[in-house]
């Protein structure tokens, strides 16, 4: 006889509690402040908002590094760091919505080649930066770590 399917408990799961929410909020506030600080320091280049591209590429590197580097930590530590630094800080720091808006403004102003270079360049450099972040996070592992690429056992 088949048993009825089990239903999850009513109410939000543990990932929706106040602790995880606070981690994302604190990380997001710090990331947004950091992104704003960078955007104030790096000037536009021929009316192209270079700071947004720099922020997004650096954020992509950090996110790749973070997710690879924390895989060797305990599950709870990794989850908390991913929420604080990945979802929170990197989510607040990077601003791909600004990339879209800035691209639309450049295109509206008839700057087709600037738009293509800015948008496509940011996305491609961001993908490469993520890959480099993953490599950097992998290389931080100690040789005794079972997931270290140089381990021979």
C-alpha positions as a printed Julia matrix, in Angstrom:
153×3 Matrix{Float64}:
  0.0    0.0     0.0
  1.38   3.38   -0.97
  1.9    5.95    1.74
  0.64   9.47    1.21
  3.42  11.91    0.3
  4.95  13.7     3.23
  4.29  17.4     3.35
  6.95  19.85    4.44
  6.3   21.53    7.77
  4.15  24.63    7.62
  5.88  27.99    7.8
  9.16  29.25    6.42
 12.17  26.96    6.25
 15.35  27.61    8.24
 16.92  29.51    5.34
 14.19  32.15    5.64
 14.78  32.98    9.29
 16.08  36.22   10.77
 19.71  35.08   10.98
 20.17  34.43    7.25
 18.18  37.58    6.44
 20.46  39.63    8.69
 23.57  38.16    7.01
 22.29  39.14    3.57
 21.23  42.6     4.77
 24.57  43.39    6.45
 26.55  42.05    3.5
 24.33  43.87    1.02
 24.68  47.17    2.85
 28.46  46.85    2.92
 28.55  45.82   -0.75
 26.32  48.69   -1.86
 28.44  51.17    0.08
 31.61  49.7    -1.43
 30.18  49.86   -4.94
 29.13  53.46   -4.44
 32.59  54.36   -3.13
 34.24  52.82   -6.2
 31.83  54.64   -8.51
 32.76  57.94   -6.88
 36.5   57.31   -7.26
 36.62  56.13  -10.88
 35.6   58.85  -13.35
 33.69  58.31  -16.57
 35.81  57.85  -19.68
 34.34  59.73  -22.64
 30.91  59.56  -20.93
 31.18  55.77  -20.48
 30.64  54.75  -16.83
 33.82  52.69  -16.49
 33.3   52.32  -12.74
 30.25  50.09  -13.29
 32.26  47.78  -15.52
 35.08  47.64  -12.95
 32.63  46.96  -10.12
 30.91  44.16  -12.02
 34.15  42.48  -13.11
 35.68  42.69   -9.62
 32.42  41.38   -8.13
 32.41  38.46  -10.58
 35.97  37.56   -9.54
 35.07  37.79   -5.85
 32.01  35.62   -6.31
 33.95  32.94   -8.2
 36.69  33.01   -5.57
 34.24  32.91   -2.68
 32.19  30.0    -3.9
 35.27  27.92   -4.65
 37.19  28.87   -1.5
 34.37  28.11    0.94
 33.7   24.61   -0.37
 36.22  23.16    2.08
 34.58  24.78    5.09
 31.9   23.17    7.22
 28.42  23.25    5.76
 27.08  25.86    8.2
 30.15  28.09    7.82
 29.98  27.87    4.03
 26.24  28.62    4.0
 26.67  31.67    6.22
 29.64  32.99    4.22
 27.78  32.51    0.95
 24.83  34.46    2.34
 26.95  37.24    3.86
 29.56  37.65    1.13
 28.01  36.07   -1.97
 24.34  37.0    -1.86
 24.82  40.01    0.4
 28.12  41.75   -0.36
 28.56  40.74   -4.01
 24.84  41.23   -4.68
 24.98  44.74   -3.24
 28.37  45.55   -4.75
 27.69  44.54   -8.33
 25.09  46.29  -10.38
 24.21  44.59  -13.63
 20.98  46.6   -13.7
 23.16  49.7   -14.04
 25.02  47.97  -16.86
 21.71  47.55  -18.68
 20.59  51.11  -17.97
 23.94  52.63  -18.91
 23.98  50.58  -22.12
 20.5   51.82  -23.01
 21.58  55.43  -22.41
 24.68  55.0   -24.57
 22.57  53.44  -27.3
 19.95  56.19  -27.03
 22.75  58.72  -27.49
 23.74  57.0   -30.75
 26.97  55.51  -29.36
 26.53  52.05  -30.83
 30.17  50.96  -30.67
 30.59  52.29  -27.14
 27.44  50.39  -26.15
 28.66  47.12  -27.67
 32.14  47.48  -26.18
 30.77  48.43  -22.76
 28.05  45.78  -22.5
 29.77  42.88  -24.22
 33.15  43.73  -22.73
 31.75  43.81  -19.2
 29.95  40.48  -19.6
 32.93  38.73  -21.22
 35.45  40.15  -18.77
 33.08  39.23  -15.94
 32.91  35.63  -17.15
 36.71  35.47  -17.36
 37.0   37.07  -13.93
 34.63  34.48  -12.46
 36.76  31.71  -13.95
 39.94  33.29  -12.59
 38.26  33.66   -9.18
 37.4   29.96   -9.2
 41.02  29.11  -10.09
 42.31  31.4    -7.33
 39.9   29.87   -4.83
 41.0   26.38   -5.83
 44.69  27.23   -5.45
 44.1   28.45   -1.88
 43.36  24.92   -0.73
 46.03  23.15    1.24
 47.67  20.02   -0.24
 46.11  17.94    2.56
 42.63  18.97    1.48
 40.85  16.05   -0.27
 39.58  18.42   -2.95
 43.03  19.95   -3.67
 43.85  19.54   -7.37
 47.4   18.35   -6.63
 46.39  15.63   -4.16
 47.4   12.13   -5.21
 45.55   9.57   -3.17
